[in-house]
Amino acid sequence: MNGYPLKVGVNDMQIQITLTVPEAKRLIAKGAAALPEVQAALRNGKIFFKGGTTVSAVAEELVGTPIKISGRISPRGTKTTSAKIDGKHNLLVSSGLTEYVDDRLKQVIGQLGPDDVIIIGANAMDSQGGAAMMLGGALGGPPGEVIAGMLSCGAHVIIPAGLEKFIPGRIDDAVRAAGRTRMDLAMGMAVGLVPLVGRIITEIDALTLLYDVRCTPIGMGGVWGAEGATTMVVAGPISEVKKAFALVQTIKGATTPGLPESFPECERGNHACGNHVGCMYRKGTHLLENSD
């Protein structure tokens, strides 16, 4: 639905909006939640959520249940949580029941079928539609051990990811460049990349799924909380653009989704240090003595 000219008739309206990264996550969640396959699985199938901030936004939108945020990219680098929270990173919705399933991932993934949905986030996207997720632990931790099953079970794979995840190159090249054991030093845990295949939903897709509008990004980034923000033009029939603008107004000021108690990030000597390699903050690392 994107394309030029944006404004094509007297009954069209054209507006400019700016979404911060947390606001975009909430908008993406609304678009992903409205997908027919997601709604069908919510009624008659299963939906599996693999933890992440945007994925948590979708879970919160659909069933009101937040997800533990483990790995994250903060100003200090690729970090994880310092909270000792058992489970709550992988969520299953089935037959109206919502439960965290961290302790039986292989069983859950093995039971998913073509009418079910997997919602998993990405850390990188490219212009060819490729996507990839960072893994910082050995085998990617328990979720990493079942990614192959997620992608091969035949379920619908939905990848909600904001435009700030676009990289100026190809996913293939990024996968080759990354690698946990190849880094001599990293700001946070060294990570590898695992390619993902599924339907990517960005803030553009969310608005065009929800309303009869066309969206064109005209700028990225900002300051004072708008770092990574997307500024775009939204155009279409007046009634549709007005509805889109009204929705955007409801999410202005949104904060990062997820289970709040999992937000504190790891520090040197944290319980997770033994699973991470290359980290400049890791206990016993002497490459940078004054790194804290």
C-alpha positions as CSV (number, residue, x, y, z in Angstrom):
1,M,0.0,0.0,0.0
2,N,3.0,2.3,0.1
3,G,3.9,4.4,-2.9
4,Y,3.8,7.8,-4.5
5,P,2.1,10.1,-4.8
6,L,1.0,10.0,-1.2
7,K,-1.9,12.5,-1.7
8,V,-4.1,11.3,-4.5
9,G,-7.4,13.0,-4.2
10,V,-9.5,15.7,-2.6
11,N,-10.8,13.2,0.0
12,D,-7.3,12.3,1.1
13,M,-5.5,13.6,4.2
14,Q,-1.8,13.6,4.9
15,I,-0.2,13.9,8.3
16,Q,3.3,13.7,9.8
17,I,3.9,11.7,13.0
18,T,6.9,10.8,15.2
19,L,7.1,7.6,17.2
20,T,9.8,6.8,19.8
21,V,11.0,3.3,20.0
22,P,8.8,2.3,22.9
23,E,5.8,3.9,21.2
24,A,6.5,2.0,18.0
25,K,6.6,-1.2,20.0
26,R,3.1,-0.6,21.3
27,L,1.9,0.3,17.8
28,I,3.5,-2.8,16.3
29,A,1.8,-4.9,19.0
30,K,-1.6,-3.6,18.0
31,G,-0.9,-4.5,14.4
32,A,0.4,-7.9,15.1
33,A,-2.5,-8.7,17.4
34,A,-4.9,-7.8,14.6
35,L,-3.5,-10.3,12.2
36,P,-6.1,-12.9,11.1
37,E,-3.8,-15.9,11.9
38,V,-3.1,-14.5,15.4
39,Q,-6.8,-13.9,16.1
40,A,-7.6,-17.4,14.9
41,A,-4.9,-19.0,17.0
42,L,-6.1,-17.0,20.0
43,R,-9.6,-18.5,19.6
44,N,-8.8,-22.0,18.5
45,G,-5.1,-22.7,18.6
46,K,-1.9,-21.8,20.4
47,I,0.3,-18.8,20.5
48,F,3.9,-19.1,21.7
49,F,5.8,-15.9,22.7
50,K,9.6,-16.0,22.9
51,G,10.6,-13.2,25.3
52,G,11.7,-9.7,24.2
53,T,10.4,-6.2,24.6
54,T,8.4,-6.0,21.4
55,V,7.2,-9.6,21.9
56,S,6.1,-8.7,25.4
57,A,4.2,-5.7,24.0
58,V,2.2,-8.1,21.8
59,A,1.6,-10.5,24.7
60,E,0.4,-7.5,26.8
61,E,-1.8,-6.4,24.0
62,L,-3.4,-9.8,23.5
63,V,-3.6,-11.3,27.0
64,G,-2.4,-8.7,29.4
65,T,0.7,-10.8,30.5
66,P,4.2,-9.3,30.4
67,I,7.3,-11.3,29.7
68,K,10.7,-11.3,31.4
69,I,13.3,-9.3,29.5
70,S,16.6,-11.2,29.6
71,G,19.0,-10.1,26.9
72,R,18.9,-6.5,25.9
73,I,21.0,-3.8,24.3
74,S,21.6,-0.9,26.7
75,P,24.0,2.0,26.6
76,R,26.6,-0.3,28.1
77,G,26.2,-2.9,25.3
78,T,24.7,-6.4,24.9
79,K,23.6,-7.2,28.5
80,T,21.2,-9.5,30.3
81,T,19.1,-9.2,33.5
82,S,20.6,-9.2,37.0
83,A,17.3,-10.5,38.4
84,K,17.0,-14.1,39.5
85,I,13.6,-14.7,38.2
86,D,12.6,-18.3,37.5
87,G,11.0,-18.6,34.0
88,K,8.6,-16.0,32.7
89,H,10.6,-15.5,29.5
90,N,8.5,-17.9,27.3
91,L,4.7,-17.7,27.3
92,L,2.1,-20.0,25.8
93,V,-1.6,-19.1,25.3
94,S,-3.7,-22.2,24.6
95,S,-7.5,-22.8,25.0
96,G,-7.9,-19.6,26.9
97,L,-5.1,-20.4,29.4
98,T,-2.0,-18.3,29.7
99,E,1.2,-19.9,31.2
100,Y,4.9,-19.4,31.3
101,V,6.5,-22.6,29.8
102,D,10.3,-22.1,30.3
103,D,10.5,-25.5,32.0
104,R,9.1,-27.4,29.0
105,L,10.1,-25.6,25.9
106,K,10.9,-28.7,23.8
107,Q,7.5,-30.3,24.6
108,V,5.6,-27.1,23.8
109,I,7.4,-26.5,20.5
110,G,7.0,-30.1,19.5
111,Q,3.2,-29.8,19.8
112,L,2.7,-26.7,17.6
113,G,1.1,-27.1,14.3
114,P,-0.1,-25.2,11.2
115,D,-2.9,-23.4,12.9
116,D,-0.7,-22.1,15.7
117,V,1.5,-18.9,15.9
118,I,5.0,-18.2,17.1
119,I,5.9,-14.6,18.0
120,I,9.6,-14.0,18.2
121,G,11.6,-10.7,18.1
122,A,14.6,-9.7,16.0
123,N,17.7,-7.7,16.7
124,A,18.5,-6.9,13.0
125,M,16.6,-6.6,9.7
126,D,17.8,-5.9,6.2
127,S,16.3,-4.4,3.1
128,Q,15.7,-7.8,1.5
129,G,13.4,-8.9,4.3
130,G,16.0,-10.9,6.2
131,A,16.0,-10.9,10.0
132,A,18.2,-12.3,12.8
133,M,18.3,-12.6,16.5
134,M,21.2,-12.3,18.9
135,L,22.2,-15.2,21.1
136,G,24.7,-14.5,23.9
137,G,24.7,-17.8,25.8
138,A,26.0,-21.3,25.0
139,L,23.5,-22.8,22.6
140,G,21.5,-19.6,23.0
141,G,20.2,-20.8,26.3
142,P,17.0,-22.9,26.5
143,P,15.1,-20.8,23.8
144,G,18.1,-21.1,21.4
145,E,18.0,-24.9,21.7
146,V,14.5,-24.9,20.2
147,I,14.7,-22.2,17.5
148,A,15.1,-24.8,14.8
149,G,11.9,-26.4,16.0
150,M,10.1,-23.1,16.0
151,L,11.0,-22.4,12.3
152,S,10.3,-26.0,11.1
153,C,7.1,-27.0,12.9
154,G,4.9,-25.3,10.3
155,A,3.3,-22.7,12.6
156,H,2.9,-19.1,11.5
157,V,6.1,-17.2,12.6
158,I,5.5,-13.5,13.3
159,I,8.5,-11.2,13.8
160,P,7.5,-7.9,15.4
161,A,10.4,-5.5,15.0
162,G,10.7,-1.7,14.8
163,L,12.4,0.2,12.0
164,E,15.3,1.0,14.3
165,K,16.4,-2.6,13.8
166,F,17.3,-2.1,10.1
167,I,21.0,-2.5,9.4
168,P,22.8,-0.9,6.4
169,G,23.9,-4.3,5.0
170,R,22.7,-7.9,4.6
171,I,21.8,-10.3,7.3
172,D,24.0,-12.9,5.7
173,D,27.1,-10.6,6.2
174,A,26.1,-9.7,9.7
175,V,25.8,-13.4,10.7
176,R,29.2,-14.1,9.3
177,A,30.8,-11.1,11.1
178,A,29.3,-12.0,14.5
179,G,30.2,-14.9,16.8
180,R,30.4,-15.4,20.6
181,T,33.8,-17.0,20.6
182,R,35.4,-14.9,17.9
183,M,35.4,-11.6,19.9
184,D,38.5,-10.6,21.8
185,L,36.5,-8.0,23.7
186,A,32.9,-6.9,23.8
187,M,30.8,-4.2,25.5
188,G,28.7,-6.8,27.3
189,M,28.5,-10.4,26.3
190,A,29.7,-11.3,22.8
191,V,26.8,-12.5,20.7
192,G,26.2,-14.5,17.6
193,L,23.3,-14.1,15.2
194,V,20.7,-16.7,14.1
195,P,18.7,-16.0,11.0
196,L,14.9,-16.0,11.4
197,V,12.3,-16.6,8.7
198,G,8.7,-15.3,9.2
199,R,6.4,-12.3,8.6
200,I,8.0,-9.1,9.8
201,I,5.7,-6.5,11.3
202,T,7.1,-3.0,11.6
203,E,5.3,0.2,12.6
204,I,4.5,0.8,8.9
205,D,2.9,-2.6,8.6
206,A,0.9,-2.0,11.8
207,L,-0.7,1.1,10.6
208,T,-1.5,-0.3,7.1
209,L,-2.9,-3.4,8.7
210,L,-5.2,-1.4,11.0
211,Y,-6.2,1.3,8.6
212,D,-6.5,2.1,4.9
213,V,-3.4,4.4,4.9
214,R,0.0,4.6,3.3
215,C,3.1,5.3,5.3
216,T,6.4,6.7,4.2
217,P,9.3,7.2,6.7
218,I,11.0,10.5,6.2
219,G,13.5,10.5,9.0
220,M,15.0,8.4,11.7
221,G,16.5,9.2,15.1
222,G,16.3,12.1,17.5
223,V,17.4,13.4,20.9
224,W,16.2,13.6,24.5
225,G,14.4,10.3,24.4
226,A,13.7,10.1,20.7
227,E,16.9,8.3,19.8
228,G,15.9,5.6,17.3
229,A,12.6,7.3,16.6
230,T,10.7,7.1,13.3
231,T,9.2,10.2,11.7
232,M,6.8,9.3,8.9
233,V,4.1,10.6,6.6
234,V,0.7,8.9,6.9
235,A,-1.8,9.5,4.0
236,G,-5.1,8.2,2.9
237,P,-8.9,8.8,3.2
238,I,-9.6,11.5,5.8
239,S,-11.6,9.2,8.1
240,E,-8.9,6.5,8.0
241,V,-6.0,9.0,8.7
242,K,-8.0,10.5,11.6
243,K,-8.4,7.1,13.1
244,A,-4.8,6.3,12.7
245,F,-3.8,9.6,14.3
246,A,-6.2,9.0,17.2
247,L,-4.6,5.6,17.9
248,V,-1.1,7.1,17.7
249,Q,-2.1,9.6,20.3
250,T,-3.1,6.9,22.7
251,I,0.4,5.4,22.7
252,K,2.3,8.6,23.0
253,G,4.5,8.5,26.1
254,A,4.6,4.7,26.2
255,T,7.5,3.1,28.1
256,T,9.5,-0.1,27.5
257,P,7.3,-3.2,27.6
258,G,8.1,-6.2,29.7
259,L,8.2,-7.6,33.3
260,P,9.5,-4.6,35.3
261,E,11.4,-6.6,37.8
262,S,13.5,-8.0,35.0
263,F,14.7,-4.6,33.8
264,P,17.9,-4.2,36.1
265,E,20.9,-5.3,34.0
266,C,23.8,-7.5,35.0
267,E,26.9,-6.0,36.5
268,R,30.5,-7.5,37.0
269,G,30.3,-10.6,39.1
270,N,26.6,-11.3,38.3
271,H,25.4,-14.8,38.5
272,A,25.2,-15.0,34.7
273,C,28.8,-14.0,34.1
274,G,30.0,-17.6,33.7
275,N,27.9,-18.1,30.6
276,H,29.1,-15.0,28.8
277,V,32.3,-14.6,26.8
278,G,34.3,-11.5,25.8
279,C,32.5,-9.2,28.2
280,M,34.6,-6.3,29.3
281,Y,32.6,-6.1,32.6
282,R,33.1,-9.8,33.4
283,K,34.6,-10.7,36.8
284,G,38.3,-11.5,36.3
285,T,38.7,-9.6,33.1
286,H,41.9,-7.5,33.2
287,L,41.9,-6.1,29.7
288,L,40.3,-2.9,31.0
289,E,40.8,-2.6,34.7
290,N,38.7,0.6,35.0
291,S,35.8,-0.5,32.9
292,D,33.1,-0.1,35.6
